[in-house]
Amino acid sequence: MIDHMYRNFSSKAQTLDFVKRKLSIFNVPDLLYFKILSYKKAPSGIIEEIRDRFKCDKIIIRSSASDEDGDSTAAGEYDSILNVSSQDENEISAAIQSVIDSIEKKRSCNAKDEFIAQKMIEKPNMSGVLFTYDLNTGAPYYVIN
């Protein structure tokens, strides 16, 4: 059953969204995620949704590219833009474009590529990395390190 749940996720964003709703001991900051190709077609609607969701918070714009968290990983290769004003359309747009550009330096964006807009945590008590499988055994478990 766990293996079935594990295999349903196709992106970092989808995994974070799922885990956010399941955790009670850790806090995954509020997030939205969007397909990059959808953003390229209608950026203003997506920027407006980000502005509405995060109000006066600082946000981070992160990559959730299709090749980041799969069989072969490009984790850490793409840009994340910190301390973006959630109400400044130009700042949001520039941050999203920076993430897209970092992917497109390596390859063209595809239909599975996404980006994440997430509440920025200024001074976290702790942070970690979420794995969707055990690094020692390869078993399909969520591991927070």
N, C-alpha and C positions, 0 to 999 in steps of 0.2 A: 504494500500500500504506500509506504513512504517513497519507494522508487517511482511509482506512478505520479505522486504529487511532485516529486523533484523534476521529472521530465517535462512537466507542463510549462515550465518557465523558459522563456526564450531570451530574457535580458536581465541585466543587473537591476534595472528599474522595476520590473515585474516581481523579482525576488524580494527586493526591499519593501515594496508595497504589501506583498503577502506577509512577510515576517513582521512588519510594523503592526499588523492587526492581530498577530498571534502572541507577541511578547508582552509580558507583564512586568518583568524585572528590568528590562532595558528599554530605552526610548530611542526609536528611530525618528528623527525629525520629520515634520510634515513635508510631503513632497508631491509634485505633479510630474508627469512625464509625457513626452510627445514624440511622435515620429518626425524625424528630420525632414523627410520629403513633404509632410503635411505643413510643417513650418515654412518651408520654402514657397509653398503655394499660397499660404494665408498667414503671414507673420503677425499682422496686427491683432487678429482674433486671439491668437495664442498669447501674445504679450499682454493683452487685456485680461485674459484668464489668470495669468500669473499675478498681475497687479491686484486683481480682485481677491485672490486667495490669500496672498501674503501681507496685504495692507502695508503697514509701515516697517515690516521686518527687513533685515538684511537677508539676502539669499545667496546660495551658491549655485552656479550653473555647472552641471557635471555631464560628462559623456556617459552614454549607455549604448555603446556601439555593439553591433552584432558579433564582432570578433573578440570582445573583451573577456567574456566569461563563458567559454565553451570548451570544446576538446583541445583546441590550441588557443592559448590566451594572449591577448594584447593588453591585459590589465596594466594600468599605470602609464600607458603610452600616450593617452590623449589628455587634452587640457581640462582643468577644472578652474573656474573663475570664482574667487572668493569675494565676499563683502560687496555684493552687487545691490544697489538700492532697488527695492521691489517696486518703487513708484516711478523710477526714471526710465522711460521707454527707450531712450538712446543707450543707456547703460545696459539694460537687459538685452537689447538687440545686439550690441557689440560683444557681450559675453557669449551669447548663443553663437554668433558668427565665429568667434574665436574657437569654440569647441568644434564647430563644423569644420573650420579650416584645419584644425589639428588632425581630424580624421582624413580629410581630403588631401593632406600631404602624403599620406600613405596609399590611399585608394579612393575610388568614388563612393559616395554614400549610396546605400541600398535601402530597400523597403523595410528592413528590420532595424535599421539604425535609429536610435532615439537619443534624446537628451533629457536630463533631469533638472528641474528647478526645485530646490530644497531649502528649507529654513536654515539659515546659518547659525550655528551655535558658537558664540563668542569665546566662552571659557568652559569647555566641557570638563566634567569630573573625570571622565574616562572616555576612551574611544576604542574601536576595535574593527576587526575585519570579519566579514561574514563569508563562510564557505558553504557551498551546497553539497559538499561531500567531505568525508573524513580523509585528510591528507595521508594518513598512514595506511589505511585499508582500501580506500576508494569507495567505501560504503556511502550510500546516498542519505547522509544526515546533515542537518544544519549545524554547523560548528561556528561558534563565535569565539574569536581569539582576541 
